[in-house]
């Protein structure tokens, strides 16, 4: 891969590696090659760096870490076995659960491959080639005039690069944007779409401690599950996989966490960060919190409805508690204030250097834009929340948009509606039926409408104001009793219909989506204009920040393959308290109350009675730099052997999305020895053990 942005400063990078905090940085595979090998060796890496990533071939052991629907996972056998978190395969479990066969509660084990359970929408992508396309994109941008035109030009170029890339049989490609446009990389992956569930522990183990323990330490959760990837009906044979470590970990050991961190915001200005805090996270905590209460209340005592909303409820809970953790951490760590102080230092430094005049202007404009965007932040949040909100509204909006986009030439459509996306869009429309509960959906929809009706006059959503001017509850009930969008058969017919056909149905939910469409389009146009401005401004400002830092700076997370180098380590969460970094089965038994979410199943308690539970390691902490999306990331030792799986961060570290603090930067891993104990002593799954060797 060409690395022009990095190579420019390669000499200072190697020198400066030692200046970074050991754990800080979600490094791209290409950046790993730029780090000082002696420093990595000193940290604990026992493999040559080229085993992690071979510059000649552009692949390596890092590619055994794969993306599974927004989570991470790792191949652990030559027969396509994949380990990831229980919470990452939760929706696959939910897909196959019924009140009389509740896999969520009881867990699942396939004793033979023929018993494995396919996931309708579960897909794994394995990276195989990275190409720096920054120059190509920048050349496109130069010729475009205003911000909207710039954004559209970048979009069009990305689509054509992706189309070209996907001419390679089996390729699935994307252009990843780093730090708002500082670098663009074309990533060619291949996709495995036949993924089958092999093993998941009972929820009482996979989610032990539930929402009480989520984002907390000490932790005793067995958050793992296993699947198998198939290709052409046969177990997939990965080129790279992680052998399972036999020695485990102890405090101080070196580990690497490999995976696909989703989104961090460290490259934002302090002004933009404040915007994220005051709107994005506050609204998320508040609105998702309300939807959680609604889902719980409306499904209470109804086993089928409880299963239907289980997956949605779980992700809303996770996101809402995360939002609270971000808010608490920002305040406690004074992270935005620290960012502002760092910016002041860059500003004084850049003011002495005329070549950075544009960077200073860019920073000012970014802050100004953030202030401007606050004016419609609540409305924007509601628009962005449609995919996570009531299913009927999400489906209606999708179908109306699909009909409008489908008549355009493929390359002129919005990315989500291009031909390459339609099969998965249809799969999702179908799969969602398993998550639908009429009573719950209707109540969440009413909450959505009530929120929209309370918007200020500058933010109001006209389509909702008009349709719900009278009694909201009654109008919502009427709408749900007459819409056909909630019926799977009808929805699949609608999937193929034109705008005229959809209009002719006179379906009130579709009519609402038609009325919303111009407002949604206008909002998306504003967002594109903003993206175009960011692509113009952010790289200017970041170049000054990085030059001032004089050391390697890992880009913000963007869902691409990264590695973090770390050590097994405890921490001091507050004055007078020190946490040790490892927990055991003994601690799980100690937390057992017999009540959810601290209810250890009898089968585990019986097996525990035959061992010394203090000798069965369960979870451990490390100072890896992780975020959402790193769930399921293989945690490997210096020899590249699997010692655990990342599944969480500690409460004091949730706000590390905004900035790394070495004192509290701890990620939570489940120890592979607990998994081995479970499948050996509890499940007696000899088939799996022998496959894992
Ligand atoms: N538990 C997390 C997730 O949901 C992992 C993290 O954010 O650190 O992805």
Boltz pocket constraint, residues with backbone or C-beta under 6 A from the ligand:
constraints:
  - pocket:
      binder: B
      contacts: [[A, 318], [A, 626], [A, 627], [A, 628], [A, 629], [A, 630], [A, 631], [A, 647], [A, 648], [A, 649]]
      max_distance: 6.0
